[in-house]
Amino acid sequence: MSSTNTGEAIPPTQKTIIITRFDPDKDEVPRKQEYSVPCEDNWKVLDAVNFIKDELDATVSYRWSCRMAVCGSCGMMVNGEPKLTCKTSLKEYGDRVDIEPLANFPIVRDLVVELDGFMHKFEAVKPWIKRAKEKAEDKAALHDTKLTFSQSTEELGNFKQFSMCINCMLCYSACPVVANEPDFLGPAAIALGHRYNMDSRDEGNAERNEIFRGEGTVFSCSFANECSEVCPKNVDPAAAVNQAKFEAVIDWAKGLVLPSPSSGGSN
Amino acid sequence: MEITRHDIVIVGGGGAGLRAAIEAAENNPTASIALVSKVYPMRSHTVSAEGGAAAVAREDDSLELHGFDTVKGSDFLGDQDAIQYFVQEAPKELALLENWGCPFSRNEDGSVATRAFGGMTTKRTWYATDKIGFHMLHALFQQSMRYKNIVRYDEFFVSKLLVDDGVCRGVAALDIRTGEYEAIVGRAVILTTGGGGKIFPFTTNGTIKTGDGMALAYRAGVPLKDMEFVQYHPTGLPGTGILITEATRGEGGYLRNSKGERFLVDYDYGVGNKAELGPRDMISRAIVQEIEAGRGLSGPYGEYVHLDLTHLGADTINAKLPFVRELAKTYVGVDPVTDPIPIRPVVHYMMGGVDTDIHGATEMPGLYAAGETACVSINGANRLGSNSLTECLVFGAAAARHAMEFSQGSSNGSDAALLAQVEEEAGRVENLRGRKKGGEKISEIRRELNAVMETGYGVYRQQDTMQAGVGAVAQLRGRVADLRLEDDSKVFNTELITALELTNMVEVAEVLAVSAAHRKESRGAHTCRDFTTRDDENYLYHTMANHDPAGPRLGKKDVVLGKWEPEERKY
């Protein structure tokens, strides 16, 4: 028996939960398996999957951890849409709920997808504060609290939204470009690179813009805006890609008339 | 079987592990640093910390004050040399984190903003709205990517420490994706795997917090220290246990009982006139007392009280506590702008852990630990909120420096001896995979363990239930050796991982139970109904638990005093 926290108890509803099953050692292709689950009124989609794992079928494989929408582990396709399952109410769905692994990623097993490609894209944008020169003063700053960077609330606001990405990868599942061009850098990685470009403490723009001007990056985006629509954290990666595109062009145009700025060391 | 050699091997990719990896990589750019984690580092539970990280930053503050607050918060069980080192390193470490891009909230002049926190006499908690853990973890993880000498082993489960000739020389790790074991060998090992809150049913902890590092060290013969001290955070959401940050009170929120009274003013726990800014152990007790006095509210997940933020207004809540608003709306259907949030005390943090010295070194040469896994101890019997993230940084870095130093002078150990250990471990786990002959179900053992821990080791404890718990957990230790497993696949076998985690949980729980039952006093978070006062004469020492096939064997270790004499803990 469950309920909203303060209201009256509501009896559970029986739903059919359909899980995509795939074990590379046993299955040629993914198959579907149905489970009948007594779903509590306040359950998230993840609760139903956990019920299956604990009570009905211990062989179902998937990732989850924080169950508070911040670790980014539990993204799955729910009735065809990418969702963070610990944040998605089950009662929004009818009697049959189809749960599949995130689209546009290779399947490792069942609902577990491969992150290798995503992680490489992530690293490719050099997601760390780059200073034009690793100045001695900068090193000293690292060991003196009084030498933390000053940053206005407005400067913080320039990138804060883009720093909220939990790497849940829903945007890659929703992105029509990723679906057709697996090498496309993709929404989250571009948003991340842009986040550092917009950080007043960072001086790595030139280098990142060069990456952004390369093949399979910002100019591959077709502005479908699907990424921002599915983002559970309102990061708005589409806006980041749009801004990054603009900055990359401006930066390139500047390079035509001005000597290119020093881009520092390779790190 | 593969054997891979590194200079040091770090197990756990959260705040402490990433900080250790970066320190080691900076310390020696030619050294190879293995970072082994059962989840991708950005999934680590550091991610869920909300309120902030403590370090002296303001003119009206001092290291002396931060030190004393921490000692007093620990109910004088914290080691004062470690605490002095901690408060001294804290500002440097947070400045580093700022330099690495953590989006700290700012004052109008552009300096890093600080907020009030429980048990802290002034504002010294650096914050990033109400998602410091998330931002800290991601800043560290992203920073770690610039060091090419950090070799990540993502989604590798470490089930055994490799010990040869009394020295820790690496780990046996199961590659979750392939189901194959690897020998990840290094001349020093650092454990940074977090705590084990999942031994309790109602906890802020994510499902990955299963006490792995504690169990690894314990099985290898390294003592666990002060395991009886479990922090109940005053404000968790009923049902799920999701954390609602102490920053809600730091920013001016009130706790109210069923009559709408701001009851904490009657308990005299507050700092000055800020009744809500008492330390966590005391506020959790006050909530339980209020409920026991019949002034709680009733819900399907038991009794609770209200956390009222409505008087703060939408602007403050949106600017400083947006995640709290999102969590309350999503998980209890309450908008804190207009309605109070139902909350109750929830298991949050383990003050105890792997016994280390001030350098993160355990008593086993080559083995280090940092973060919640470790017990240095700066937290003693009760941790102050916002000290733990800073602890991850300070002692993650310290452990890395000392592990690197140790590794320079240490020999490699014999490949054959280490490989034999990994092969033996791989064989053991191979027998467990899809083990159909067993009689016990994972979810059932976990449920029973959770029930025993909740009954015996709550906010208030008493001898009879603690003793009953000791027997019950010992029995579960027998039963967990006879699990029945359904999944015989090699690839991403999460049932197998859960079985290994459950064994770790039972071992950690048993140490907790035995340690708690032995301490016949009330100190910090260990509060006994039958021994209601602190007893410095008989119990001013750290509880040390050593592994023994018959069950934990307890010993004592002196508390390092010297600067501040124990006194009555009043706020």
HADDOCK unambig.tbl for C-alpha pairs under 7 A between the chains (distance, minus, plus):
assign (segid A and resid 2 and name CA) (segid B and resid 300 and name CA) 6.70 0.50 0.50
assign (segid A and resid 3 and name CA) (segid B and resid 300 and name CA) 6.83 0.50 0.50
assign (segid A and resid 4 and name CA) (segid B and resid 332 and name CA) 6.49 0.50 0.50
assign (segid A and resid 5 and name CA) (segid B and resid 299 and name CA) 6.02 0.50 0.50
assign (segid A and resid 5 and name CA) (segid B and resid 300 and name CA) 6.50 0.50 0.50
assign (segid A and resid 5 and name CA) (segid B and resid 332 and name CA) 5.85 0.50 0.50
assign (segid A and resid 6 and name CA) (segid B and resid 299 and name CA) 5.24 0.50 0.50
assign (segid A and resid 54 and name CA) (segid B and resid 443 and name CA) 5.58 0.50 0.50
assign (segid A and resid 58 and name CA) (segid B and resid 486 and name CA) 6.33 0.50 0.50
assign (segid A and resid 58 and name CA) (segid B and resid 487 and name CA) 6.78 0.50 0.50
assign (segid A and resid 58 and name CA) (segid B and resid 495 and name CA) 6.26 0.50 0.50
assign (segid A and resid 59 and name CA) (segid B and resid 486 and name CA) 6.45 0.50 0.50
assign (segid A and resid 59 and name CA) (segid B and resid 487 and name CA) 4.95 0.50 0.50
assign (segid A and resid 59 and name CA) (segid B and resid 495 and name CA) 6.57 0.50 0.50
assign (segid A and resid 61 and name CA) (segid B and resid 492 and name CA) 6.92 0.50 0.50
assign (segid A and resid 61 and name CA) (segid B and resid 493 and name CA) 6.80 0.50 0.50
assign (segid A and resid 61 and name CA) (segid B and resid 494 and name CA) 5.95 0.50 0.50
assign (segid A and resid 65 and name CA) (segid B and resid 206 and name CA) 4.92 0.50 0.50
assign (segid A and resid 65 and name CA) (segid B and resid 207 and name CA) 4.85 0.50 0.50
assign (segid A and resid 65 and name CA) (segid B and resid 208 and name CA) 5.91 0.50 0.50
assign (segid A and resid 66 and name CA) (segid B and resid 45 and name CA) 6.91 0.50 0.50
assign (segid A and resid 66 and name CA) (segid B and resid 206 and name CA) 4.13 0.50 0.50
assign (segid A and resid 66 and name CA) (segid B and resid 207 and name CA) 6.52 0.50 0.50
assign (segid A and resid 67 and name CA) (segid B and resid 206 and name CA) 6.82 0.50 0.50
assign (segid A and resid 68 and name CA) (segid B and resid 242 and name CA) 6.68 0.50 0.50
assign (segid A and resid 70 and name CA) (segid B and resid 47 and name CA) 6.72 0.50 0.50
assign (segid A and resid 70 and name CA) (segid B and resid 48 and name CA) 6.58 0.50 0.50
assign (segid A and resid 71 and name CA) (segid B and resid 42 and name CA) 6.80 0.50 0.50
assign (segid A and resid 71 and name CA) (segid B and resid 43 and name CA) 4.69 0.50 0.50
assign (segid A and resid 71 and name CA) (segid B and resid 47 and name CA) 6.14 0.50 0.50
assign (segid A and resid 72 and name CA) (segid B and resid 43 and name CA) 6.62 0.50 0.50
assign (segid A and resid 73 and name CA) (segid B and resid 43 and name CA) 6.50 0.50 0.50
assign (segid A and resid 87 and name CA) (segid B and resid 330 and name CA) 6.97 0.50 0.50
assign (segid A and resid 109 and name CA) (segid B and resid 491 and name CA) 6.97 0.50 0.50
assign (segid A and resid 109 and name CA) (segid B and resid 492 and name CA) 6.56 0.50 0.50
assign (segid A and resid 123 and name CA) (segid B and resid 145 and name CA) 6.63 0.50 0.50
assign (segid A and resid 127 and name CA) (segid B and resid 142 and name CA) 5.55 0.50 0.50
assign (segid A and resid 128 and name CA) (segid B and resid 100 and name CA) 6.85 0.50 0.50
assign (segid A and resid 128 and name CA) (segid B and resid 142 and name CA) 5.74 0.50 0.50
assign (segid A and resid 128 and name CA) (segid B and resid 143 and name CA) 5.15 0.50 0.50
assign (segid A and resid 129 and name CA) (segid B and resid 100 and name CA) 5.86 0.50 0.50
assign (segid A and resid 129 and name CA) (segid B and resid 101 and name CA) 5.93 0.50 0.50
assign (segid A and resid 142 and name CA) (segid B and resid 95 and name CA) 6.43 0.50 0.50
assign (segid A and resid 142 and name CA) (segid B and resid 96 and name CA) 5.16 0.50 0.50
assign (segid A and resid 142 and name CA) (segid B and resid 99 and name CA) 6.67 0.50 0.50
assign (segid A and resid 143 and name CA) (segid B and resid 92 and name CA) 5.24 0.50 0.50
assign (segid A and resid 143 and name CA) (segid B and resid 96 and name CA) 6.94 0.50 0.50
assign (segid A and resid 144 and name CA) (segid B and resid 92 and name CA) 5.73 0.50 0.50
assign (segid A and resid 144 and name CA) (segid B and resid 95 and name CA) 6.77 0.50 0.50
assign (segid A and resid 145 and name CA) (segid B and resid 91 and name CA) 5.65 0.50 0.50
assign (segid A and resid 145 and name CA) (segid B and resid 92 and name CA) 5.49 0.50 0.50
assign (segid A and resid 145 and name CA) (segid B and resid 95 and name CA) 4.90 0.50 0.50
assign (segid A and resid 148 and name CA) (segid B and resid 95 and name CA) 5.56 0.50 0.50
assign (segid A and resid 148 and name CA) (segid B and resid 98 and name CA) 6.45 0.50 0.50
assign (segid A and resid 148 and name CA) (segid B and resid 99 and name CA) 6.44 0.50 0.50
assign (segid A and resid 149 and name CA) (segid B and resid 99 and name CA) 6.88 0.50 0.50
assign (segid A and resid 150 and name CA) (segid B and resid 110 and name CA) 4.73 0.50 0.50
assign (segid A and resid 150 and name CA) (segid B and resid 111 and name CA) 5.36 0.50 0.50
assign (segid A and resid 151 and name CA) (segid B and resid 110 and name CA) 4.53 0.50 0.50
assign (segid A and resid 151 and name CA) (segid B and resid 111 and name CA) 6.73 0.50 0.50
assign (segid A and resid 152 and name CA) (segid B and resid 106 and name CA) 6.75 0.50 0.50
assign (segid A and resid 152 and name CA) (segid B and resid 108 and name CA) 6.78 0.50 0.50
assign (segid A and resid 152 and name CA) (segid B and resid 109 and name CA) 6.89 0.50 0.50
assign (segid A and resid 152 and name CA) (segid B and resid 110 and name CA) 4.47 0.50 0.50
assign (segid A and resid 153 and name CA) (segid B and resid 106 and name CA) 6.09 0.50 0.50
assign (segid A and resid 153 and name CA) (segid B and resid 110 and name CA) 6.94 0.50 0.50
assign (segid A and resid 160 and name CA) (segid B and resid 103 and name CA) 6.97 0.50 0.50
assign (segid A and resid 267 and name CA) (segid B and resid 146 and name CA) 6.14 0.50 0.50
